[in-house]
Amino acid sequence: MEKEKKISILKKLLAIAGVAAFWIGLWTIAAYRVNAELILPSPQATVSRLAELLTDRQSYIIAGMSLLRVFAGTVSAMSAGIVFAAAASRFVIIEHLISPLVTIVRATPVVSFIILAFLWLGNALLPGFISFLMVFPIVYTNVKTGITETPAEYLKMADVFGLGKFTRIKRIYIPSALPYFSSAARSSFGLAWKAGVAAEVLVCTQNSIGLEIYNSKTYLQTVDLFAWTSVIIILSLIIELIFSKLTLHIDKKRKSRLENDNNQGAYKKIR
């Protein structure tokens, strides 16, 4: 069994390496045919510039500041989404008040919000605010769906046993909404990350990846553009991996707890 698992992992790694080799080879051929670094830098030039960025302390400060802005907006949006989803599930009036805002945020182009918010907030707070706008509708909708779709038999059982509000929330509503929240968390950060960096580009936020991309466009430094874009992709993959591992760990704990509860219930029935 262990040997089969190792073979499966090896096959996946070889498949990933093969796909990467294909696209890098295609990129190399295209760069060679174009033969103009201003239009299309080669993979070698991009990797060389990326290595320079990775050895520069200032690059880590810039990337860290961008991450901090987006992370602050994302966490705030997740917290607000959970609170308002719970309130909307309990009070219809809150759902009626929030639903139009969610619809407007989803339908309005991001660039419109960036321009409007820039007039209100300035360039320092803008990336975090845009990240908030991107994440809030996803978390709010998913969590509210998870709460409203709580199995009716669980609620009837809670009534029969006279469970209090806190116990209902802990044992019924949270386990019901958690898979929906996990799905929202996995998909929302990538969207927030891209929108936050786009906001930095448009308003030239100081100490940001967006400003570096803007400068690379202004000074026609295409290699820098490719290198900083590579940084964005690498950070996005790392963060999504962390989120996936975290949500997977939480989901496993939830399933394990449910199995223990079911086993205890079956044991009590046997006795």
Order of alpha helices (4+ residues) and beta strands (2+ residues): alpha-alpha-alpha-alpha-alpha-alpha-alpha-alpha-alpha-alpha-alpha
